[in-house]
Amino acid sequence: MGHPSDTRFLVLHGLRLKGFAEPDAVAAAVGLDETTVESHLAGLADDELAARRTGSISGWTLTRAGRQVQQELAAKDLADSGTTAAVRGHYERFLEHNGELLAVCTDWQVRADAINDHTDAGYDRAVLDRLGGVHEAVVPVVADLGDTLVRYRPFAPRLGGAIERVRAGEHDYVTKPIIDSYHTVWFELHEDLLTSLGIDRSQEAPH
């Protein structure tokens, strides 16, 4: 069935994963409807756990206190679910593919120590084939995560949507930030696993 998480925590968690986002993006990241997210954001703002920033780009972000509460609730959510060992095992499987995904993204952006200008169709096709291989390898891991904790379920359609856009020729969906590119969603899944398990990214064991 999978363990369901508290919606207030999910909104905090979604903001942690996105860093800076509007309610619709938070909702998509954690599988909630936008109205629910907006309602919780108002309460989180009242509690000084989240704040809306305005300027050339507007959006919501966690405050320092919000980041602390999110980390505490992430640990509690995992402990309450009784799935810590299972999630850690899925995380280890995820890491087996993380290095290759990062290499694919680097090779997409850089070629022979220069910016890839994407004029060599053969080179680009080979890189995208590798991306497809990484995706096929990680699909079972993401499915198992979703069977363990409900909040992981949005990652499967988000990764799948990104790879389909890439295959359709929308190559911004390989690495472009802000949008739900493959790298963006992968990074958020990685961040979710790290914050849930209480692992500092800088201290992560290499694979």
C-alpha positions as CSV (number, residue, x, y, z in Angstrom):
1,M,0.0,0.0,0.0
2,G,2.7,2.5,0.9
3,H,2.8,4.8,3.9
4,P,0.9,8.1,3.4
5,S,2.5,11.3,4.8
6,D,0.9,14.3,6.5
7,T,0.0,17.0,4.0
8,R,1.5,19.9,6.0
9,F,4.8,18.0,6.1
10,L,4.5,17.3,2.3
11,V,4.2,21.0,1.6
12,L,7.3,21.8,3.7
13,H,9.0,18.8,2.0
14,G,8.0,20.0,-1.5
15,L,9.5,23.4,-0.8
16,R,12.7,21.8,0.4
17,L,13.0,19.8,-2.8
18,K,12.2,22.7,-5.1
19,G,14.1,25.3,-3.1
20,F,12.0,28.1,-4.6
21,A,8.7,27.5,-6.3
22,E,5.1,28.5,-6.9
23,P,2.3,26.3,-5.4
24,D,1.6,24.4,-8.6
25,A,5.2,23.2,-8.8
26,V,5.1,22.1,-5.1
27,A,1.8,20.3,-5.7
28,A,3.2,18.4,-8.6
29,A,6.4,17.5,-6.7
30,V,4.6,15.8,-3.8
31,G,1.3,14.7,-5.3
32,L,-1.1,17.2,-3.7
33,D,-3.7,19.5,-5.3
34,E,-2.8,23.2,-5.6
35,T,-5.6,24.4,-3.3
36,T,-4.3,22.2,-0.5
37,V,-0.8,23.5,-1.0
38,E,-1.9,27.2,-1.0
39,S,-3.8,26.6,2.2
40,H,-0.9,25.1,4.0
41,L,1.5,27.8,2.7
42,A,-0.6,30.4,4.3
43,G,-0.4,28.6,7.6
44,L,3.4,28.0,7.2
45,A,3.9,31.7,6.5
46,D,1.9,32.6,9.7
47,D,4.3,30.2,11.6
48,E,7.3,31.8,9.9
49,L,8.3,28.5,8.4
50,A,7.8,29.7,4.8
51,A,7.9,33.0,3.0
52,R,6.9,34.4,-0.3
53,R,9.6,36.3,-2.2
54,T,8.8,38.8,-4.8
55,G,10.9,40.5,-7.5
56,S,11.9,39.6,-11.1
57,I,11.0,36.0,-10.1
58,S,8.4,35.3,-7.4
59,G,7.8,32.2,-5.4
60,W,7.8,30.5,-2.0
61,T,10.8,29.2,0.0
62,L,11.5,27.8,3.4
63,T,12.8,30.0,6.2
64,R,15.8,28.8,8.3
65,A,13.3,27.6,10.9
66,G,11.3,25.9,8.1
67,R,14.3,24.0,6.9
68,Q,14.9,22.7,10.5
69,V,11.3,21.7,11.0
70,Q,11.2,20.0,7.6
71,Q,14.3,17.9,8.5
72,E,12.8,16.9,11.8
73,L,9.5,15.9,10.2
74,A,11.2,14.0,7.4
75,A,13.0,11.9,9.9
76,K,9.8,11.4,11.9
77,D,7.8,10.5,8.7
78,L,10.3,7.8,7.9
79,A,10.5,6.5,11.4
80,D,6.7,6.4,11.7
81,S,6.4,4.5,8.5
82,G,8.7,1.7,9.7
83,T,10.4,1.7,6.3
84,T,13.8,3.1,7.1
85,A,15.7,0.0,6.2
86,A,13.7,-0.4,3.0
87,V,14.2,3.2,1.9
88,R,17.9,3.0,2.7
89,G,18.1,-0.1,0.5
90,H,16.4,1.7,-2.4
91,Y,18.7,4.6,-1.9
92,E,21.7,2.4,-2.3
93,R,20.3,1.0,-5.5
94,F,19.6,4.6,-6.7
95,L,23.2,5.5,-6.1
96,E,24.4,2.7,-8.4
97,H,23.0,4.8,-11.3
98,N,23.7,8.3,-10.0
99,G,27.2,8.5,-11.3
100,E,26.2,7.5,-14.8
101,L,23.4,10.0,-14.8
102,L,25.7,12.8,-13.8
103,A,28.2,11.7,-16.5
104,V,25.5,11.7,-19.1
105,C,24.4,15.2,-18.1
106,T,28.1,16.4,-18.2
107,D,28.6,14.8,-21.6
108,W,25.4,16.4,-22.9
109,Q,26.6,19.9,-21.9
110,V,30.4,19.6,-22.5
111,R,32.4,17.8,-25.2
112,A,36.2,17.7,-25.2
113,D,36.5,20.4,-22.6
114,A,34.3,22.8,-24.7
115,I,30.6,23.6,-24.6
116,N,28.7,21.0,-26.6
117,D,27.1,23.0,-29.5
118,H,24.9,20.0,-30.5
119,T,26.0,20.1,-34.1
120,D,27.1,16.5,-34.0
121,A,23.9,14.5,-34.2
122,G,25.7,11.2,-33.8
123,Y,27.4,12.3,-30.6
124,D,24.2,13.7,-29.1
125,R,22.3,10.5,-30.1
126,A,24.8,8.3,-28.2
127,V,24.5,10.5,-25.1
128,L,20.7,10.3,-25.2
129,D,20.8,6.5,-25.7
130,R,22.8,6.4,-22.5
131,L,20.2,8.6,-20.8
132,G,17.6,6.1,-21.9
133,G,19.6,3.3,-20.4
134,V,19.9,5.0,-17.1
135,H,16.1,5.6,-17.1
136,E,15.3,2.0,-17.8
137,A,17.6,0.9,-15.0
138,V,16.2,3.2,-12.4
139,V,12.5,2.6,-13.2
140,P,12.2,-0.4,-10.8
141,V,13.9,1.5,-8.0
142,V,11.5,4.4,-8.3
143,A,8.6,2.0,-8.4
144,D,9.7,0.2,-5.2
145,L,10.1,3.6,-3.5
146,G,6.5,4.5,-4.4
147,D,5.3,1.1,-3.0
148,T,7.2,2.0,0.2
149,L,6.2,5.6,0.7
150,V,3.3,7.3,-1.1
151,R,5.2,10.6,-1.4
152,Y,7.7,9.0,-3.8
153,R,5.0,8.1,-6.3
154,P,5.1,11.4,-8.3
155,F,8.7,10.8,-9.3
156,A,7.9,7.9,-11.7
157,P,5.6,10.0,-13.9
158,R,7.8,13.1,-13.6
159,L,10.9,11.1,-14.8
160,G,8.9,9.4,-17.4
161,G,7.4,12.6,-18.7
162,A,10.9,14.2,-19.0
163,I,12.3,11.2,-20.9
164,E,9.4,11.2,-23.3
165,R,9.9,14.9,-24.0
166,V,13.6,14.3,-24.7
167,R,12.7,11.5,-27.0
168,A,10.2,13.8,-28.8
169,G,13.1,16.2,-29.5
170,E,12.6,18.6,-26.6
171,H,16.2,18.5,-25.5
172,D,15.8,21.2,-22.9
173,Y,14.4,18.4,-20.9
174,V,17.8,16.8,-20.5
175,T,19.3,19.2,-18.1
176,K,17.7,22.6,-18.1
177,P,17.0,24.0,-14.6
178,I,13.7,25.5,-13.5
179,I,11.6,23.2,-15.7
180,D,11.0,19.5,-14.9
181,S,14.0,18.3,-16.9
182,Y,15.3,14.8,-16.3
183,H,18.2,16.2,-14.3
184,T,16.0,18.5,-12.2
185,V,13.7,15.6,-11.2
186,W,16.6,13.3,-10.6
187,F,18.2,15.9,-8.4
188,E,15.0,16.3,-6.4
189,L,14.7,12.6,-5.9
190,H,18.3,12.4,-4.7
191,E,17.6,15.3,-2.3
192,D,14.5,13.6,-1.0
193,L,16.4,10.4,-0.2
194,L,19.2,12.4,1.5
195,T,17.0,14.5,3.6
196,S,14.8,11.6,4.6
197,L,17.7,9.5,5.7
198,G,19.6,12.4,7.3
199,I,22.6,12.2,5.0
200,D,24.7,15.3,4.1
201,R,25.2,15.4,0.4
202,S,28.9,16.4,0.9
203,Q,29.4,13.3,3.1
204,E,27.7,10.9,0.7
205,A,29.8,7.8,0.0
206,P,30.9,7.7,-3.6
207,H,29.6,4.9,-5.9
